Amino acid sequence: MTRHIRHAGLFCALLLVALLLNAARVQVVQAPLYDGHPANRRPEIARYEQPRGNILVGDRPITGSQDTREHLRYERTYADGPMYAPVTGFASQLYGTTLLEHTEDGILSGSHPMLAPFPLWNDFTRARNAGGNVVTTLDPAAQRAAYQGLAGRKGAVAALEPSTGRILALVSAPSYDPQPLSGNGAAAARAWQRLNADRDRPMLNRAVRQTYPPGSTFKIVTLAAALDAGLVPDLDKPTDSPDAYRLPRTRTRLSNYAKGCADASVREAFVFSCNTVFAQLGVQVGVPGMTAAARSFGFNDRALRIPFAVARSTFDTSLDQAQLALSSIGQYNTRATPLQMAMVAAAVANGGQVRDPYLVERTTRPGGSTLATAGSRPIRQAMTPATAARLRGLMLGVVRGGTGRNAAIRGAKVGGKTGTAQHGIGNSGTPYAWFVSWAQGGRDLQPRVAVAVVVEDADANRGDISGGGDAAPIARAVMEAVLKSRDRLPGS
């Protein structure tokens, strides 16, 4: 009798083990299959059953969560939504996530493994950890200055700290409020349809996802290549540059908008933006030299992330000499994002070194302890320190007595370069106004901010739009905000 009871007990124990193994198989091994099943709403319900972590600018959250008391309980909210939309993106229960809300979703939603103290236990219980926070590199004063500067215009601003690559401002205009997209009802669907039907494309992040012909701002790259190649031993020596310049092996003549460009010195050509001098310089550098120089600044880089993807800025590598001449003044197929041109200005400001830009300073647990920090960024040498020093001097001249006088800041050193980029069939489109610059406070040992501004206002008078007139005042406001916020300007 005792033997039969023992066998029955052993059988029951085996059944219990089998039951536990099957439960583990369902809950752990097959969990991804059930989680991904279209009929399973539990992951979606679990995702929104607790508040989402926040994105911070400085010490201030620019996002939040509101309790709807519905099945998908918490919806995303945004403070100053349109101003920060090019950074945050949106987190929608209907349309998913974009930009920082997407790349940092694991931290913000609480699903990142680093937020789980007991990961295996969470696999069994299906528990979700509270969301962590994402602290950005943005300077709130610079962001607001850029946003206000572009009010009523179409364009973008990118600002960097040259020595680190920290992104201080990232603005695109027109913008949109991401909060109406947060829910899952008819209002969110209507907001989505309205935004996608808008011809001004407010959800396009022009600062990092749109490329433009950089126009004369690209002459910084061309001159850096020429100086490093030893083609310009004397910045003040007259050049053999006719006005107009016939493009090699063509009958097409390239002219200048500025006067007095015939045989102008490189210094004069840079300050007053003479196309002919720089087109000729680009041809002298050659396709390999210009391609290498552009690449060293960040052009043709498909891998740039900040952490979300950035559109590739391009310099064509298959050019004849006429095309090279046009490409060297920022025309033909040369295209750049505003972030890329901020990197060009930052390279000049930082002794020729380019640091990859980044937007996330650190991520934290809900209680505030640090999960991860950005760390140091890779460095590329875009030009020699001597070349960078000469370019800084030239950019100072543009602001002190050239086309960039509207960017001058009292008590600070400011260097800049204007650009007016033609586009459209037969250059019939309204030109894009560019300004790239850097600024150094009176007590600074090195420049503290580099900025790129592009204005693409389709309603502007073609004759009135210019980098110095339209874009430089916006850049000045952003640079001044950074210098003042760090107590760099005397008397500020």
N, C-alpha and C positions, 0 to 999 in steps of 0.2 A: 504493500500500500504506500509506504514511504517513497519507494522508487517512482511510482506513478505520479505522486504529488511533485517530486523533484523534477520529473520530465515536464510536467505541465507548467511548473514555475519557470523552467528554462525556456519553454516555448513562448510563454507570455513575455519573458525578458527579450527574446529575439524579436517578437512582434513590436515591443516598445522601441527597441533599437531601430528596427526598420521604419517605424513611424517617424522617429526623430531624424533619421537619415533622409527620408522623403521630404519632411518639412524643411530640412536644411537645403535640399536640392531645389525645392520650389522657391524658398526665400532668398537663397544666395546664388546658386548656379543659374537658375532660370529667371531670376529677377529682371535682368535687362530685357528679356523677351516679353515678359508681362508688362514691364514699364513702358515699352515702346508700342504696345498694342493700341490701335486707334480707339478701341472701345473703353480703354482704361483711363479714367479721368483722375484717379487718385494722385498720381504725381503732380498734375496740374493744380489740384486742390491743395496738396501739401506744399507746393511751391509758394502759394499765395496765402497760406494760413498764418503767416507771421510777417512782421514788418521787414522790409528789405534794408540792408545796410546802406550807409550814406556815402555820397561823394562830397568831399570837403575842399573848400578853397580857403587857405589859411586855416583858421580854427572854426570856420563857419560852415555848417552843412548847407549845400545848395539843393539837396534832395530830401525827401521825406516819404512817409507812407500814411495813408488814411484808411481807417476801418470802415468798410462798406456794409459789413454784417451780412454779406452774401456768401455763396459757396466759394467763389474766388475772393477771399475776404479783404486783402489789402491791395490798394491801388497806389501807384507811384505818384508823388507830387513833386513839384519843382519850384524853387525860389529863383526869381529872375530868369525864368525859363528861356526866353528868346536870347538873352545875353550869353547864356552858357550852353545852349543847345549844340553848337559845333564841338563841344567837349564831351558833354554827357551823352548825347544822342537821346534815345527814348527807350523806355521799358514798358511794353504794351502787352496786355493779356491777349490781344488779338493778333498783333503783328510782330511779336518777338522783341528783340533788343538790337541796338546799334551803338557804335562808337564805344565809349568807356562802359556804358551799361552792358555792352556785349562782351568786350574783352575781359572785363573784371567781374563777369556774372557769377563765377564760382565763389568769389569772396563775398560779393554783395548778397547773393541768395543763401549763403551758408552751406553750399554744397562742396566747397573746396576741402580736400582731405586734411589740409593743415589746420582747419577749424575744428576737427573732430578729435577729442582727447582719446576716445576709444573707438577707432574705425570699425573693428570687427563687430563690436556690440551694436553699433549703428546699423550695420548690414542686417543683423538679425531683427532689431526692433523697428527698422525703417524710420528711425528718428532723424530729424533735421536740426542742425545747429543754427543758432542765431547768426544772422549775416554780419560780416565784418565791414570795415570802412575803407575807403580809398581816398588818400590825401594827395591832392594834385600839386603841381609846381606853380600854378598860376598866381600872379600878383593881382589881387582884386582891383586895385586902383588902375593898373594898366589895362585890365580887361574892360573895365567900365569906360575908360578914356577911348579905347579902340571902338567899342560899341557905339558910344555917343558920337564919335567922329564920323562913323559911317551912316549915321541916321539919315534915312531918306535916300541913300545912295545904294548902288550895287557894287560889291567888291569884297575885299578880305584884308585882314591884318594878321601877321604872325610876328611875335617878338620872342627873342631868346636871350638867355644869359650867356655871353660868348665863352666864358671860361669853363662852363659846365655842360652846356646844352639844355639846361632847364628851360622849358617853354613858359614864358611869363604871360603871354596873351595869345589867344587864338579865336578870332572873330570872323564870322561870315555874314554878309548882308545881301538881300533881306534874309531874316531868320524866321523862326516859328516857335510857338509854345508847345513843348512836347506833352504837357499834361493832358490835353483833351484826347490824346491817343492811348492813355494809360489803361482805360477800362476795357470792357468787352461788349458794350451795348451799342445801340444804334448811333449814339452821339460820337463814339470813337470811330465808327465806320464812316460817318459823314465827314468828320475831320480828316480822315485819311484820304477820302476821295477829293475833298477840297484842296488839300495840300498837293496832291499829285497832279491835279488839273491846273495848278497855278503856273503860268508861263514863266514867272520869275524864279521858279524852282527853289523855294525857301529851304527845302530839306537837303539841298546840295551843300556840302561843306566846301566852300570855295577856297578855304585856306589850305586844305591838304588834298582835296579830291578833284580839283579843277586846275588844269594847266593853261598858261597863257604865253604868248610870245613876250619875252622879257624886255625887248627893245634895248634901249641904251644902258639899262642896268647891267646887261650882260657884258658890257665893255670892261667891267672889273675883271671878269674871267679872262677875256682876251688880253688885257694889258698884263695881268699876272703871268700868263703864258709867255708873252713877249719879253717881259723883264727877266723871268727865269731863264729864258733862252739866250739872254745877252743881246737882244736885238735893239734895245733902247738904252745905250750907255749914258745919254744925256737927255733928261726930260725937257729941257728948255731949248734944245737945238731945233731949228726949223726942219720940218720933214718935207720930203719930195712928194707932196700929195696934192694933185690938182683938184680943183672944184669946177666941174664935176669929175668924178672918177669913173672911167669906163671899166665895167666888170670884165675880168679876163675872158678872152675868146668870145666876146659877145659885142653887140652894138649898144647894149643897154648902159645908160649912164646913171650913176648914183650921185645924188645931190645932197646938200645940207640944208637944214632949216635955219641953222645959225649962220651969221655972216662972218667973214674974215677967216674962213677955214682953209683957204688955199695955203699950202705949205706951213700950216700951223704947227707949233711944237706940240709934243704929246701932252704937256701940261695944259696948254690952251685948249687942245682938242678934248681933253677929259672934262675940264671945267665947263666948256660951252657945248659939249656933246657933238663934236664933228663926226659925222658918219664916215666920211671918206678916209680919214686918217686910220680909223680902227678897222675898216673893211680891208684896207691895204695891209695893216699889221697882221690881221688874221691869215691872209694869204701867205705872208712871209713866214709865219709860224708853221703853217702847213696842217693838213688834216690829222696826221698822227699826233702832233704836238697839241693841237686844239682839243682833240678827243681826249687825250690823257689829262689835260688841264681840267676840262669839264668834268671828267669822271672823278678827279681828286676832290672836287667841290661837292660831289654827290649826284651829279647827273648820270642818267642811265642805270640807276640803282633800283632794282626791282624789290629789294628785300627790306626797305626802310619801314619800320614800325615804331609807333610812339606811345602806346602799344598798338593802336589800330593802324591798318594799312594806309600808306600814303601813296598817292598817284605818282608814277614814275616821271620825273623831269627828264627831258630828252635833248641830246645833241646828236644830230645825224652823223653816222660814221662813214657813210658812202656819199661823198660829195665831189663835184668838180670844183674848179677854182672860183667860178662865179657864185656857186651856191655856198661855198665856204666863206666868201666875202660877206654875203648877206647873213649867214649864220653867225658870223663873228660880231655882228651888231644886234644880235638878238632877234633876227627875222628868219625867214624861210621856214625850216622845220624845227627850229629851236623852241622848246616849250619848257615852262617852269611853273611849279606851284609857288605861292607866296612863302610857304615854309622853306622851300629850297633857296629862294633869294634871300631870306633872312639868314640862312646858313652861309651864304656867300658873304654877306656883310659881317657876320660873326667871325668868319675866317680872317678877314682883314683886321678886325678888332683884336683877335686873339693870337697875333703874331704868326699868322699863316696856318694855324691848326684848326681843324674842323672836328667838333665833337658831335656825335649823333644826338639829335634832340630827343627829349623824353618828357612825358606829361604826368607820370605817376611818381611822386616822391617816396611814398611808402604805403603799405597796406597794414591794417591793424585789426586785432580781435575786437569784439563788441566792447570789452572793458577798456580798450585803448592801448594795450600792449602791442608792440610791433611784431608783425608777421614777417615782412620782407621789406627791404629798402632798395632803392634804385641802384646804388653803388656807382662806381666810376664808369664812364662811358668810353668806348673805343675812340682813339684819336687817329685822324689822317692828316698828313702834312700836305696842304693844298698848294703851298708856295713857300719859298724861303722866308725867314724872318726879315731879311733885308728888303725883299719885295713887298712884304706886308707893311713895313714901315713907310716905304715910298708911297704905297697906295693910301695909307692913312693920311699922309700929307696932302695928297691930291684930293681926297674926299673932304678934308677940312677946307680946302680952297673952294670947292663947289658950294659949300654952305656960307663961307665968309664973303665970297664975291662972285659966285656963279649962279647957276640955275636953281640952287637949293637954299636960297637965303631964308625962305619961309620956315625952315626947320631949325633956325638958330635958337639956342636957349641961353639966357643970360647966366653967366657963372659956370658954364659947362663947355667942354670941347665936343663939338658935334661934326661928324663927317657924313657925307651923303652922296648919292648919285641919283639923278632924275632919269626918267625914261618915258617916252611916249611911243607905244608899240602900235604899228599899223597892222591891220588884219582885214579879212574879207576879200572878195573878188576885186582885184584891182585896187586893193587898199581902200575900199569904199566904206568899210565899217567905221563907226566912231572909235578913235584910238583909245587904247587902254592907257591910263595914267599910272605910272609906277614911281615909287620912291623907296630906296633902300638906304639904311643909315645905321649909325652907332653913336652912342653918347657916353661921355666920361665926366663924372661930377668933379667939381673943383678940388675935392680932397681925395679923389680916387687915384689909385696907382695904375689902374687899367680900365678900359671901357666896361660898363656894367650892363648894357643892353644893346641889342641889335634888332632892327625892325625892318620889315618889308610891308609895304602897302600897295595894293592895286585897286584902282577905281575903274569900273567898266560901265559907267552910267550911260545907257543907251539913249537917254533923253537929253543929254548934254549937247551944247553947241560944239560942233566939231572943232571950230577955231579956238574955243576957250579952254578945252580940256588939256591938262599938262601935268606932268609929275610934280613940278615945282609948285603949281597953283592948286591942284586938287588933292594930291596925295601927301605932300610934305607937311602941311599943317596937322594932318592926322598923326603922322609919325612923330612930330614934335610933341603932341599931347601925350602920346604913349610913353615916349622917352622921359618926358618931364614927370609923369606920374611915377615911373620906376625910381627915378633919382630922388624925388621928394619922399616917396614912401620909405626909402632907406636912409633918409636924412643926409643925402649926398650934396644937395645944393646949398651954398652959403645963404643964410637968411631964411631957409625954408623951415 
